[in-house]
Amino acid sequence: MKTDFLCPKCSGYLSVGQNVIFQIRNRENVGGLLLLSPIIGDYTYVMHPSFKISPGEKVDFFCPICHASLSVKGVENLASVILIDENSTKFHVVFSSKEGEQCTYKISDEVIEKFGADSDNYVDFVSASMLK
């Protein structure tokens, strides 16, 4: 299944190989790159072994191309990208930016799909703000 992830600000491609690539900053304001699985609901990631993120720590996500913040306005712990699926259908993908919190939403014009054990944490906010 071929999908592409794009920056919502510059429309740059974030997908490379079997990863979605982000620029991140931890609470000490140290930066690095984070590679996430492109499979929604798979919370595996890869980063440099000396880059440290504590359990529950909020991480700031940025586009590695234009460096724009991917944070969702109005809620501290969510980030967002665009997904284009194999049928060229566009979705917003909203995900938790807290380490260890498994929470992702795949949003179309009419439907919100929830993924992850913690997906109920923000569903009211996402429903109210994304389905207009």
N, C-alpha and C positions, 0 to 999 in steps of 0.2 A: 504494500500500500504506500503510494508516494504522497507525501504531504510536505508543505513548506511552511515555515514559521517566519514571520516578517515583523520588523519593528513598526509599531503603530505611528511613529513620528516620521521616519524617513523612508519607510517601505523597503529597507534593506533586508536582504536574506540572512537569517540567523541560523539556518540549517546547513550543516556541513557534515557529510558522511552520515554516521549514525548518531549525531549529536545536535543539540540546539545550544549555541554558544552565547554566553552572557558575560559582560563585565560586571563585577560585583565589588562591594566594599563592606567590610565587617564593622563592628561597633568601634574598633580602634582606628577606623578610617584607613585601613590597609586594603589595597586593591588587588584583584586577581581575576582570573578567568574561571568560569564554571561551565562545565559541559553537562547538560541534562539529556535524559532519554527523550526522544521525540514521541514516545508512546504515552498517551495521556493515561494517568493512573499508575505509571511506573516511576517511582521516586528515586531511582538510582542516579547518581551523579559522580563526576570526576573533577578533581581540582588538584592543584599542586600540593604535595604532601606537607609542605611547611606552612601552608595557608590554614589558619585555624578559625573554625566557627564552633561556638559552644552550643550545646543542646538548648533549643528554644530561642536562640539569638535571632533577631531580625537582621536580615541582610539586605542591602540596597542593591537593586538590579538596574543595570544600564544597558543601552544598546552598545555593542562593541564597535559599531560603525559611526554613528552620529553622537554617541555618548549621552543621549537623552535619557532621563529617568523613565523607568517603566512602571513606576509606582501608580497605583490607582488612587485618584483624588478622593478624599472623604473617608478612607480607611487606611490605617497605618501599615497593616501586614499583608497587603495584596499587591501583586504586579500583574501586568497584562501584555500580551502579544497577539498578533493576528495569525490565524491558521487558515491555510488554503488547502482543502483536501483534494483527493484524486479526481473529483468531479468539478473542480474549480469553484467549489462552494466556500464562501468566506465565513469564518467564525471568529469571535473574540475568545481567547483563552485567558482566564484569570486564575492565578495560582498564589498560594501562600508564599511569603518571603521569609517565614520563620523556619529555622532549621528544625527538621523533624516533624513539622506539621504537614500532614498529608491531606491536602485540600486543593482541588482543581475544579474549575467550571468551564465547560465548553458551551458557548452561548451563540445561538442564531437569533434571527429576528423574533421568533416565537417561542423557542424552547431553551431551557437551561438544563444541561446534563451535569450531574455531580459525580465526582470521583474522589476516592480517598476516605480513610477512616474519620477524618476531621472535617468533612465537607459540610456538615451542618453548622459549623462555626460562623460562616459569613453568608449563608444562603439568603437570609432576609435582606441584607444590604445589597447583594448582587441582584436579587429579584427586583427590588425597588429601583435600582439605579440603571440596570442594563436593559430591562424589558420596558420600553416606553412606547 
